[in-house]
Amino acid sequence: MESKTISNADETSPKTLTSIFSERILAGINSAHYQQIFSFAHNEYYKGISSSNETTRCDFTFGNPREMALPAFLSSYQKYIEPLNPQWYAYCDENNSNSHPSRKIIASNLSKQFSPLSFDCEDIHLVTGNIGGLYTCLSMLLNKDDQVIFSTPTWFLYEAMILRCSATPIIVKSDQKTFDLDLDTIKAHINDKTKIIIINSPHNPTGRIYSLSLLQSLANLLLQEYERRKIHYGDDAQPIWLISDEAYKKIIFKNSQFICPASVYPYTFICYTYGKTLLNPGIRLGYIALSDQIPFYYRSLFRLYIPQTRMMNGFMVPDCISQYSIQDIETLSIGIDMDRLEKKLNIMCDMLISIGYEIPIRPEGTFYVMVKSPLEDDRAFCVILSEYNIWCLPGSVCVMKGYFRICLTATEEMIEKSEDGFREAFKRA
């Protein structure tokens, strides 16, 4: 029998694909938000980058490092390579005592940072980066046709992960002037099928940090909904779970303050990754944290089911050396140089504004800057920028049409080299 191979997936009929691939996987891959980033990355970015001049290239697209890894992190990582006992390189889940010091120090630091909240090491679950944490929570909680609310502009994988869980994403717009959550719109979309709300602060791509008053208002809204459910469903009533994507909570600019949503709403999963702070996204290292404000009944269940969910999803546990290095990362506060990052932010913003670009909101955190595109078609403008060997992320990828995102993991040299290209592209637009 003659074997057939698919040389071009675009030429394969949807019917053929569903006979080969899981419909759940295809639902995520075919989601509108994921297709935006996939199309841009593969049709424009990777092809363009591979043929561009590396000497003159100014790449502001993704949060990849542009310099060698932090020496303090490398020293820590290398320190833990030498085994201290026979179980050093064993399966490194909660049952391996070698991972306990890292979980204990995370719990201790969270308890200090967000006091009077308290965290127990048994409620710290190490995962493969933020994607691992978010997907663990979603896949553990969601049933078919459950609804998950999140706001745009947004990170491109929320929608895909929700669809992968056979649930329904409910996408609402944030306040278009402040880029805060639009609580009236969120309230209007809450119903009996609402299982989860995802929020991201500091926010990618805008850099917005949600205020205490805003988070308190959100918490009041969700607690009122829980009380309504209790009246209607009695003991079967369940709260709306809040997933707090805190990937950038340690990347905060001066005069700004991060507020943890768990401090005002008890039913919160905290998801964090070290990849942003350490500028090493290739090290898949993060955690899910649950505070003592979650009733113990739930926490005892999650202590049992989060590890099993990670297993069902392909043992989404960080490698053992990365886990051990958390002890140094947390103790020594190893991470990005915030003074240097803020200096780069000031240089970039001043330069762009002097040329004539508009920056609608100055970021309070993250390493991103959202800039208004001189062309309504942000993707077309990013193509113009690429002709000057400047690479930025079109806002449409983040469901923010008419803007483009600049990533400040680039070097000062790149920022300086980009000025003439930004100016010429602005003139052409």
Secondary structure, DSSP 8 states (H G I E B T S, - for coil): ------S-GGGS-HHHHHHHS-HHHHHHHTSHHHHHHHHHIIIIIHHHHHTS-TTT-EE-SSS--SS---HHHHHHHHHTTS-SSTTTTS--STT-GGGHHHHHHHHHHHHHHTTT----GGGEEEESHHHHHHHHHHHHH--TT-EEEEEES--TTHHHHHHHTT-EEEEEE--TTT----HHHHHHH--TTEEEEEEESS-TTT-----HHHHHHHHHHHHHHHHHHHHHHGGG----EEEEE-TTTT-B-TT-----GGGT-SSEEEEEESTTTTT-TTS--EEEE--TTS-HHHHHHHHHHHHHHHHHTT-----HHHHHHHHHHHHHT----HHHHHHHHHHHHHHHHHHT-B-SS--SBSSEEEEE-SSS-HHHHHHHHHTTTEE-EEGGGGT-TTEEEEETTS-HHHHHHHHHHHHHHHHH-
